[in-house]
Amino acid sequence: MARFQRHIFVCTNERPAGHPKGCCREKGSEEIRAALKSGLKQRGVADVVRANASGCLDACEFGVSVVIYPEGIWYGGVTLEDVPQIIERTVLNGEVIERLVIQDPRYAPSKKQFAILPLPPKKV
Ligand code: FES
């Protein structure tokens, strides 16, 4: 089995204040990544799912941008309040959260439901 089964890439790119493209960091992406990391740990799946900081994902106008691989699920406008649902619904249950999908055909998911994550055995 692969070391990690899913990766959640969170854009933490930073641009100078006033840059026309803006950036995900100014919208709180570092806090979102930290909350994902902590939530994965609380759910006991930090050994199989990794929340990674990413450079610009080239979806700046939709930020905070998040992409989950290997499924290629792109979410935009992600906030801290979305973190629990991303973990429970998408990461653990393979469900695409429609309201978070970036509304651009280039980012459309190939399916609405992916495999449920097999949870690792509880550590004793
Ligand atoms: S700055 Fe976040 S996607 Fe480009």
Backbone and ligand atoms as CSV (ligand in chain L), in Angstrom:
chain,resi,resn,atom,element,x,y,z
A,1,MET,N,N,0.846,-1.190,0.000
A,1,MET,CA,C,0.000,0.000,0.000
A,1,MET,C,C,0.885,1.245,0.000
A,2,ALA,N,N,0.464,2.252,-0.732
A,2,ALA,CA,C,1.243,3.490,-0.807
A,2,ALA,C,C,1.349,4.141,0.568
A,3,ARG,N,N,2.389,4.869,0.761
A,3,ARG,CA,C,2.609,5.544,2.046
A,3,ARG,C,C,1.418,6.430,2.410
A,4,PHE,N,N,0.989,7.276,1.463
A,4,PHE,CA,C,-0.197,8.103,1.660
A,4,PHE,C,C,-1.230,7.757,0.597
A,5,GLN,N,N,-2.481,7.736,1.017
A,5,GLN,CA,C,-3.547,7.423,0.062
A,5,GLN,C,C,-4.165,8.674,-0.542
A,6,ARG,N,N,-4.139,9.755,0.196
A,6,ARG,CA,C,-4.634,11.022,-0.336
A,6,ARG,C,C,-3.711,12.148,0.117
A,7,HIS,N,N,-3.594,13.123,-0.767
A,7,HIS,CA,C,-2.890,14.355,-0.424
A,7,HIS,C,C,-3.851,15.514,-0.601
A,8,ILE,N,N,-3.854,16.403,0.378
A,8,ILE,CA,C,-4.639,17.636,0.270
A,8,ILE,C,C,-3.639,18.766,0.115
A,9,PHE,N,N,-3.591,19.329,-1.072
A,9,PHE,CA,C,-2.675,20.442,-1.306
A,9,PHE,C,C,-3.426,21.750,-1.105
A,10,VAL,N,N,-2.888,22.573,-0.212
A,10,VAL,CA,C,-3.494,23.868,0.086
A,10,VAL,C,C,-2.535,24.947,-0.397
A,11,CYS,N,N,-3.003,25.783,-1.286
A,11,CYS,CA,C,-2.129,26.858,-1.770
A,11,CYS,C,C,-1.842,27.820,-0.640
A,12,THR,N,N,-0.580,28.011,-0.344
A,12,THR,CA,C,-0.183,28.998,0.678
A,12,THR,C,C,0.695,30.079,0.042
A,13,ASN,N,N,0.526,30.238,-1.247
A,13,ASN,CA,C,1.327,31.237,-1.961
A,13,ASN,C,C,1.041,32.640,-1.418
A,14,GLU,N,N,2.101,33.430,-1.380
A,14,GLU,CA,C,1.981,34.817,-0.908
A,14,GLU,C,C,2.490,35.766,-1.977
A,15,ARG,N,N,1.718,36.803,-2.231
A,15,ARG,CA,C,2.150,37.856,-3.151
A,15,ARG,C,C,2.160,39.181,-2.390
A,16,PRO,N,N,2.880,40.148,-2.926
A,16,PRO,CA,C,2.904,41.449,-2.253
A,16,PRO,C,C,1.500,42.052,-2.169
A,17,ALA,N,N,1.262,42.808,-1.121
A,17,ALA,CA,C,-0.036,43.471,-0.949
A,17,ALA,C,C,-0.370,44.292,-2.187
A,18,GLY,N,N,-1.592,44.228,-2.604
A,18,GLY,CA,C,-2.034,45.005,-3.754
A,18,GLY,C,C,-1.796,44.346,-5.095
A,19,HIS,N,N,-1.176,43.163,-5.106
A,19,HIS,CA,C,-0.949,42.470,-6.374
A,19,HIS,C,C,-2.301,42.159,-7.015
A,20,PRO,N,N,-2.435,42.369,-8.322
A,20,PRO,CA,C,-3.750,42.186,-8.957
A,20,PRO,C,C,-4.311,40.763,-8.849
A,21,LYS,N,N,-3.454,39.777,-8.760
A,21,LYS,CA,C,-3.955,38.395,-8.647
A,21,LYS,C,C,-4.332,38.028,-7.219
A,22,GLY,N,N,-3.870,38.808,-6.254
A,22,GLY,CA,C,-4.093,38.434,-4.862
A,22,GLY,C,C,-3.352,37.148,-4.555
A,23,CYS,N,N,-3.653,36.549,-3.430
A,23,CYS,CA,C,-3.021,35.277,-3.094
A,23,CYS,C,C,-3.830,34.567,-2.021
A,24,CYS,N,N,-3.633,33.263,-1.950
A,24,CYS,CA,C,-4.393,32.461,-0.997
A,24,CYS,C,C,-3.955,32.715,0.446
A,25,ARG,N,N,-2.697,33.029,0.634
A,25,ARG,CA,C,-2.226,33.233,2.006
A,25,ARG,C,C,-2.969,34.387,2.678
A,26,GLU,N,N,-3.208,35.461,1.928
A,26,GLU,CA,C,-3.909,36.604,2.538
A,26,GLU,C,C,-5.359,36.271,2.863
A,27,LYS,N,N,-5.840,35.140,2.339
A,27,LYS,CA,C,-7.222,34.710,2.620
A,27,LYS,C,C,-7.256,33.626,3.701
A,28,GLY,N,N,-6.116,33.389,4.349
A,28,GLY,CA,C,-6.115,32.480,5.497
A,28,GLY,C,C,-5.741,31.038,5.193
A,29,SER,N,N,-5.020,30.812,4.106
A,29,SER,CA,C,-4.727,29.423,3.734
A,29,SER,C,C,-3.816,28.698,4.718
A,30,GLU,N,N,-2.930,29.417,5.388
A,30,GLU,CA,C,-2.049,28.744,6.364
A,30,GLU,C,C,-2.871,28.177,7.516
A,31,GLU,N,N,-3.847,28.941,7.969
A,31,GLU,CA,C,-4.715,28.476,9.063
A,31,GLU,C,C,-5.553,27.276,8.598
A,32,ILE,N,N,-5.973,27.311,7.353
A,32,ILE,CA,C,-6.767,26.202,6.808
A,32,ILE,C,C,-5.911,24.936,6.735
A,33,ARG,N,N,-4.687,25.077,6.271
A,33,ARG,CA,C,-3.811,23.901,6.204
A,33,ARG,C,C,-3.554,23.343,7.606
A,34,ALA,N,N,-3.301,24.225,8.557
A,34,ALA,CA,C,-3.054,23.776,9.934
A,34,ALA,C,C,-4.288,23.065,10.494
A,35,ALA,N,N,-5.476,23.579,10.208
A,35,ALA,CA,C,-6.717,22.956,10.701
A,35,ALA,C,C,-6.929,21.593,10.038
A,36,LEU,N,N,-6.602,21.485,8.760
A,36,LEU,CA,C,-6.713,20.183,8.083
A,36,LEU,C,C,-5.763,19.184,8.728
A,37,LYS,N,N,-4.542,19.623,8.936
A,37,LYS,CA,C,-3.530,18.748,9.529
A,37,LYS,C,C,-3.987,18.263,10.905
A,38,SER,N,N,-4.464,19.172,11.698
A,38,SER,CA,C,-4.904,18.809,13.039
A,38,SER,C,C,-6.158,17.932,12.987
A,39,GLY,N,N,-7.074,18.226,12.072
A,39,GLY,CA,C,-8.284,17.415,11.935
A,39,GLY,C,C,-7.977,15.996,11.484
A,40,LEU,N,N,-7.029,15.841,10.596
A,40,LEU,CA,C,-6.637,14.499,10.134
A,40,LEU,C,C,-6.049,13.701,11.290
A,41,LYS,N,N,-5.287,14.384,12.104
A,41,LYS,CA,C,-4.694,13.721,13.269
A,41,LYS,C,C,-5.786,13.280,14.241
A,42,GLN,N,N,-6.731,14.177,14.501
A,42,GLN,CA,C,-7.832,13.849,15.430
A,42,GLN,C,C,-8.651,12.659,14.941
A,43,ARG,N,N,-8.821,12.542,13.634
A,43,ARG,CA,C,-9.608,11.441,13.070
A,43,ARG,C,C,-8.781,10.165,12.911
A,44,GLY,N,N,-7.499,10.243,13.239
A,44,GLY,CA,C,-6.653,9.060,13.202
A,44,GLY,C,C,-6.196,8.652,11.810
A,45,VAL,N,N,-6.210,9.603,10.862
A,45,VAL,CA,C,-5.817,9.255,9.495
A,45,VAL,C,C,-4.585,10.025,9.017
A,46,ALA,N,N,-3.879,10.645,9.941
A,46,ALA,CA,C,-2.701,11.427,9.541
A,46,ALA,C,C,-1.606,10.565,8.923
A,47,ASP,N,N,-1.657,9.261,9.192
A,47,ASP,CA,C,-0.646,8.378,8.594
A,47,ASP,C,C,-0.957,8.023,7.141
A,48,VAL,N,N,-2.186,8.276,6.721
A,48,VAL,CA,C,-2.562,7.891,5.353
A,48,VAL,C,C,-3.038,9.063,4.498
A,49,VAL,N,N,-3.279,10.208,5.134
A,49,VAL,CA,C,-3.675,11.403,4.381
A,49,VAL,C,C,-2.795,12.551,4.834
A,50,ARG,N,N,-2.278,13.284,3.881
A,50,ARG,CA,C,-1.332,14.356,4.201
A,50,ARG,C,C,-1.886,15.692,3.710
A,51,ALA,N,N,-1.877,16.701,4.578
A,51,ALA,CA,C,-2.237,18.065,4.177
A,51,ALA,C,C,-0.950,18.819,3.911
A,52,ASN,N,N,-0.706,19.132,2.656
A,52,ASN,CA,C,0.540,19.767,2.262
A,52,ASN,C,C,0.334,21.231,1.908
A,53,ALA,N,N,1.302,22.049,2.296
A,53,ALA,CA,C,1.340,23.420,1.794
A,53,ALA,C,C,1.826,23.370,0.358
A,54,SER,N,N,1.197,24.159,-0.467
A,54,SER,CA,C,1.575,24.169,-1.880
A,54,SER,C,C,1.881,25.590,-2.317
A,55,GLY,N,N,2.667,25.702,-3.355
A,55,GLY,CA,C,2.819,26.984,-4.029
A,55,GLY,C,C,1.555,27.273,-4.814
A,56,CYS,N,N,1.599,28.295,-5.629
A,56,CYS,CA,C,0.414,28.698,-6.392
A,56,CYS,C,C,-0.089,27.538,-7.245
A,57,LEU,N,N,-1.390,27.268,-7.126
A,57,LEU,CA,C,-2.022,26.187,-7.895
A,57,LEU,C,C,-2.622,26.714,-9.200
A,58,ASP,N,N,-2.353,27.962,-9.503
A,58,ASP,CA,C,-2.847,28.596,-10.721
A,58,ASP,C,C,-4.374,28.626,-10.767
A,59,ALA,N,N,-4.949,28.838,-9.609
A,59,ALA,CA,C,-6.399,29.023,-9.522
A,59,ALA,C,C,-6.640,30.204,-8.570
A,60,CYS,N,N,-5.800,31.220,-8.698
A,60,CYS,CA,C,-5.741,32.320,-7.731
A,60,CYS,C,C,-7.084,33.020,-7.547
A,61,GLU,N,N,-7.795,33.224,-8.647
A,61,GLU,CA,C,-9.059,33.964,-8.542
A,61,GLU,C,C,-10.123,33.202,-7.762
A,62,PHE,N,N,-9.871,31.914,-7.509
A,62,PHE,CA,C,-10.845,31.088,-6.783
A,62,PHE,C,C,-10.422,30.814,-5.343
A,63,GLY,N,N,-9.283,31.369,-4.926
A,63,GLY,CA,C,-8.718,31.004,-3.630
A,63,GLY,C,C,-9.595,31.329,-2.437
A,64,VAL,N,N,-9.380,30.664,-1.365
A,64,VAL,CA,C,-8.296,29.727,-1.094
A,64,VAL,C,C,-8.519,28.451,-1.912
A,65,SER,N,N,-7.500,28.067,-2.663
A,65,SER,CA,C,-7.592,26.906,-3.528
A,65,SER,C,C,-6.996,25.681,-2.858
A,66,VAL,N,N,-7.727,24.568,-3.035
A,66,VAL,CA,C,-7.331,23.282,-2.441
A,66,VAL,C,C,-7.560,22.209,-3.494
A,67,VAL,N,N,-6.620,21.283,-3.631
A,67,VAL,CA,C,-6.839,20.151,-4.535
A,67,VAL,C,C,-6.488,18.869,-3.810
A,68,ILE,N,N,-7.344,17.874,-3.987
A,68,ILE,CA,C,-7.163,16.586,-3.316
A,68,ILE,C,C,-6.823,15.548,-4.376
A,69,TYR,N,N,-5.678,14.902,-4.185
A,69,TYR,CA,C,-5.216,13.847,-5.087
A,69,TYR,C,C,-5.164,12.530,-4.342
A,70,PRO,N,N,-5.352,11.394,-5.048
A,70,PRO,CA,C,-5.253,11.230,-6.496
A,70,PRO,C,C,-6.526,11.543,-7.274
A,71,GLU,N,N,-7.622,11.894,-6.601
A,71,GLU,CA,C,-8.890,12.053,-7.318
A,71,GLU,C,C,-8.939,13.312,-8.182
A,72,GLY,N,N,-8.149,14.332,-7.811
A,72,GLY,CA,C,-8.190,15.581,-8.571
A,72,GLY,C,C,-9.455,16.364,-8.294
A,73,ILE,N,N,-9.809,16.506,-7.014
A,73,ILE,CA,C,-10.991,17.278,-6.617
A,73,ILE,C,C,-10.511,18.677,-6.255
A,74,TRP,N,N,-10.991,19.649,-7.011
A,74,TRP,CA,C,-10.561,21.037,-6.809
A,74,TRP,C,C,-11.632,21.807,-6.059
A,75,TYR,N,N,-11.237,22.423,-4.944
A,75,TYR,CA,C,-12.146,23.276,-4.195
A,75,TYR,C,C,-11.616,24.700,-4.191
A,76,GLY,N,N,-12.552,25.645,-4.212
A,76,GLY,CA,C,-12.184,27.053,-4.166
A,76,GLY,C,C,-12.997,27.786,-3.115
A,77,GLY,N,N,-12.499,28.956,-2.736
A,77,GLY,CA,C,-13.171,29.753,-1.715
A,77,GLY,C,C,-13.267,29.023,-0.396
A,78,VAL,N,N,-12.287,28.170,-0.133
A,78,VAL,CA,C,-12.318,27.355,1.085
A,78,VAL,C,C,-12.055,28.240,2.307
A,79,THR,N,N,-12.839,27.998,3.360
A,79,THR,CA,C,-12.667,28.732,4.611
A,79,THR,C,C,-12.405,27.731,5.742
A,80,LEU,N,N,-12.042,28.257,6.882
A,80,LEU,CA,C,-11.812,27.401,8.057
A,80,LEU,C,C,-13.056,26.594,8.396
A,81,GLU,N,N,-14.214,27.183,8.201
A,81,GLU,CA,C,-15.474,26.496,8.531
A,81,GLU,C,C,-15.701,25.280,7.635
A,82,ASP,N,N,-15.069,25.239,6.489
A,82,ASP,CA,C,-15.246,24.109,5.563
A,82,ASP,C,C,-14.382,22.900,5.937
A,83,VAL,N,N,-13.405,23.106,6.778
A,83,VAL,CA,C,-12.434,22.045,7.064
A,83,VAL,C,C,-13.073,20.755,7.592
A,84,PRO,N,N,-13.962,20.819,8.593
A,84,PRO,CA,C,-14.544,19.554,9.084
A,84,PRO,C,C,-15.276,18.776,7.989
A,85,GLN,N,N,-16.001,19.473,7.128
A,85,GLN,CA,C,-16.719,18.773,6.052
A,85,GLN,C,C,-15.764,18.200,5.015
A,86,ILE,N,N,-14.699,18.905,4.731
A,86,ILE,CA,C,-13.724,18.369,3.767
A,86,ILE,C,C,-13.151,17.057,4.304
A,87,ILE,N,N,-12.866,17.027,5.583
A,87,ILE,CA,C,-12.310,15.801,6.166
A,87,ILE,C,C,-13.360,14.695,6.194
A,88,GLU,N,N,-14.525,14.998,6.746
A,88,GLU,CA,C,-15.529,13.939,6.915
A,88,GLU,C,C,-16.102,13.475,5.579
A,89,ARG,N,N,-16.526,14.423,4.768
A,89,ARG,CA,C,-17.250,14.048,3.551
A,89,ARG,C,C,-16.311,13.646,2.415
A,90,THR,N,N,-15.292,14.430,2.164
A,90,THR,CA,C,-14.447,14.142,0.996
A,90,THR,C,C,-13.316,13.175,1.338
A,91,VAL,N,N,-12.544,13.509,2.349
A,91,VAL,CA,C,-11.364,12.684,2.631
A,91,VAL,C,C,-11.759,11.288,3.097
A,92,LEU,N,N,-12.699,11.214,4.032
A,92,LEU,CA,C,-13.037,9.907,4.591
A,92,LEU,C,C,-14.093,9.170,3.785
A,93,ASN,N,N,-15.021,9.913,3.190
A,93,ASN,CA,C,-16.143,9.251,2.510
A,93,ASN,C,C,-16.158,9.421,0.999
A,94,GLY,N,N,-15.173,10.094,0.449
A,94,GLY,CA,C,-15.033,10.171,-0.997
A,94,GLY,C,C,-16.074,11.009,-1.713
A,95,GLU,N,N,-16.786,11.838,-0.974
A,95,GLU,CA,C,-17.873,12.627,-1.572
A,95,GLU,C,C,-17.353,13.983,-2.039
A,96,VAL,N,N,-17.747,14.366,-3.235
A,96,VAL,CA,C,-17.421,15.698,-3.732
A,96,VAL,C,C,-18.445,16.676,-3.150
A,97,ILE,N,N,-17.971,17.730,-2.502
A,97,ILE,CA,C,-18.868,18.755,-1.949
A,97,ILE,C,C,-19.110,19.789,-3.044
A,98,GLU,N,N,-20.267,19.709,-3.649
A,98,GLU,CA,C,-20.558,20.508,-4.841
A,98,GLU,C,C,-20.371,22.011,-4.623
A,99,ARG,N,N,-20.799,22.499,-3.470
A,99,ARG,CA,C,-20.732,23.955,-3.250
A,99,ARG,C,C,-19.294,24.467,-3.193
A,100,LEU,N,N,-18.329,23.582,-2.978
A,100,LEU,CA,C,-16.925,24.010,-2.907
A,100,LEU,C,C,-16.177,23.818,-4.229
A,101,VAL,N,N,-16.764,23.059,-5.143
A,101,VAL,CA,C,-16.080,22.813,-6.423
A,101,VAL,C,C,-15.917,24.125,-7.173
A,102,ILE,N,N,-14.729,24.374,-7.670
A,102,ILE,CA,C,-14.473,25.581,-8.447
A,102,ILE,C,C,-15.379,25.582,-9.673
A,103,GLN,N,N,-16.115,26.678,-9.812
A,103,GLN,CA,C,-17.116,26.764,-10.877
A,103,GLN,C,C,-16.471,27.189,-12.197
A,104,ASP,N,N,-15.699,26.287,-12.724
A,104,ASP,CA,C,-15.026,26.489,-14.011
A,104,ASP,C,C,-14.828,25.081,-14.559
A,105,PRO,N,N,-15.220,24.835,-15.806
A,105,PRO,CA,C,-15.157,23.469,-16.329
A,105,PRO,C,C,-13.779,22.827,-16.261
A,106,ARG,N,N,-12.732,23.641,-16.224
A,106,ARG,CA,C,-11.377,23.076,-16.157
A,106,ARG,C,C,-11.120,22.347,-14.841
A,107,TYR,N,N,-11.928,22.652,-13.825
A,107,TYR,CA,C,-11.710,22.064,-12.505
A,107,TYR,C,C,-12.784,21.058,-12.117
A,108,ALA,N,N,-13.632,20.711,-13.065
A,108,ALA,CA,C,-14.737,19.796,-12.750
A,108,ALA,C,C,-14.204,18.416,-12.388
A,109,PRO,N,N,-14.730,17.830,-11.308
A,109,PRO,CA,C,-14.282,16.479,-10.939
A,109,PRO,C,C,-14.802,15.452,-11.925
A,110,SER,N,N,-14.091,14.344,-12.076
A,110,SER,CA,C,-14.507,13.314,-13.031
A,110,SER,C,C,-15.712,12.528,-12.519
A,111,LYS,N,N,-15.909,12.526,-11.200
A,111,LYS,CA,C,-17.048,11.821,-10.594
A,111,LYS,C,C,-17.528,12.635,-9.402
A,112,LYS,N,N,-18.686,12.252,-8.882
A,112,LYS,CA,C,-19.200,12.927,-7.682
A,112,LYS,C,C,-18.889,12.121,-6.421
A,113,GLN,N,N,-18.504,10.862,-6.605
A,113,GLN,CA,C,-18.219,9.998,-5.461
A,113,GLN,C,C,-16.987,9.159,-5.766
A,114,PHE,N,N,-16.084,9.118,-4.833
A,114,PHE,CA,C,-14.868,8.322,-4.980
A,114,PHE,C,C,-14.829,7.269,-3.872
A,115,ALA,N,N,-13.802,6.477,-3.887
A,115,ALA,CA,C,-13.704,5.398,-2.905
A,115,ALA,C,C,-13.656,5.940,-1.480
A,116,ILE,N,N,-14.313,5.221,-0.600
A,116,ILE,CA,C,-14.234,5.548,0.820
A,116,ILE,C,C,-12.840,5.177,1.299
A,117,LEU,N,N,-12.286,6.037,2.115
A,117,LEU,CA,C,-10.928,5.776,2.609
A,117,LEU,C,C,-10.951,4.651,3.630
A,118,PRO,N,N,-10.230,3.578,3.372
A,118,PRO,CA,C,-10.159,2.528,4.391
A,118,PRO,C,C,-9.325,3.026,5.562
A,119,LEU,N,N,-9.943,3.091,6.719
A,119,LEU,CA,C,-9.234,3.626,7.875
A,119,LEU,C,C,-8.201,2.646,8.390
A,120,PRO,N,N,-7.077,3.163,8.818
A,120,PRO,CA,C,-6.047,2.263,9.379
A,120,PRO,C,C,-6.536,1.704,10.715
A,121,PRO,N,N,-6.015,0.553,11.119
A,121,PRO,CA,C,-6.411,0.010,12.417
A,121,PRO,C,C,-6.038,0.972,13.542
A,122,LYS,N,N,-6.885,0.993,14.557
A,122,LYS,CA,C,-6.600,1.884,15.698
A,122,LYS,C,C,-5.316,1.431,16.400
A,123,LYS,N,N,-4.517,2.415,16.788
A,123,LYS,CA,C,-3.290,2.110,17.512
A,123,LYS,C,C,-3.631,1.822,18.968
A,124,VAL,N,N,-2.993,0.797,19.519
A,124,VAL,CA,C,-3.252,0.466,20.926
A,124,VAL,C,C,-2.021,0.719,21.763
L,1,FES,S1,S,-2.199,32.137,-5.119
L,1,FES,FE1,FE,-3.380,30.404,-4.532
L,1,FES,S2,S,-3.829,29.450,-6.406
L,1,FES,FE2,FE,-2.522,31.069,-6.969
